[in-house]
Amino acid sequence: MFDDPARRCRQRSRPSIGAAAAQHPPPERGGAAKRIRDYGSAMTTLSKTRRRSTLAGTVLLVTAATMFGALPAQALPGVQAGPQAPIARYVALGDSYAAGQGAGVPLDECLRSTAAYPVLLDAEPRTNLLRQAACSGDTIADVAATQLSQVNRGTTLVTLTVGANDLGAGAAYAACAPDPASDACVAAVAAVQQKLYTGVIGQDLADLVGAIALRAPNAHILVTDYPVPFAPGSGPVADLVNGATIGLDGQIAAAVQGAALAGADVELASVQFAFFGHQAGDADPWLGDDLADPLTFLHPTSIGQQVYRDAVLAALAS
């Protein structure tokens, strides 16, 4: 037979059965079972690792939620805060109570002061006091004649405190305090009672609120009343003034209700009983109680003006 070099080459390159066996020895007895056990152990380890990773991730999420949950929305990346309320374009109308007489140093002939509740409201967020028109001594007719023009279609908030000068209860007290039996006292008391009986203050105030709503149709109108000024037991003249104030506040409330029924955007911010425990005659009054000082007598102190501010803010919040 002819010698085939290619065949010899194939024979030299093919390993023998023994060599192959040496390179790939047969599996040991029980090897398959061992591999299964090793696989199960590896899977168990992997499962534990996954559970630990999941638990760690959950802890991180809870921690982040707790931390960011205590922060305002604008502190969260990518979170948009809700729309802010528009800035209130504010005009204040009224008498000495709204002007701030007696609560601070008078700034002008209207006895306005920086402690007045309209000025305090101006310091509140998103409130811009455009005009402080209140003037000491003004009546409802005065406000209609000289202050009403300060509001317009751009006004979105109006406060109004007026009516006490129409009633004249403070003047009655000043007339009666020296001598309750004097003719001056009798005449002053009769004038107060007549005003209350006719109800003209409430009618005039309702008309004024309607006029404000007409000139400022986009405005929310807040009407305040007056605190009962004297502590109980301060005397018969003081009791008279307290009763007259309660009657005045009743007419103010009725005027607000009537104007609202007629379509005005108006509500009452009452301070009628907010000064109890701090009235004239109490140890810590929030009203001036010195009859000899007409600038401060029966007018809110700086703290009293804060009570008015808080009443307005409470009405706005509701």
Secondary structure by P-SEA (a helix, b strand, c coil): ccccaaaaaaaaacccaaaaaaaccccccaaaaaaaaaaaaaaaaaaaaaaaaaaaaaaaaaaaaaaaaaccccccccccccccccccbbbbbbccccccccccccccccccccccaaaaaaaccccccccccccccccaaaaaccccccccccccbbbbbccccccaaaaaaaacccccccaaaaaaaaaaaaaaaaaaaaaaaaaaaaaaaaaccccbbbbbbbcccccccccaaaaaaaaaaaaaaaaaaaaaaaaaaacccccccccccccccccccccccccccccccccccccccaaaaaaaaaaaaaaaac
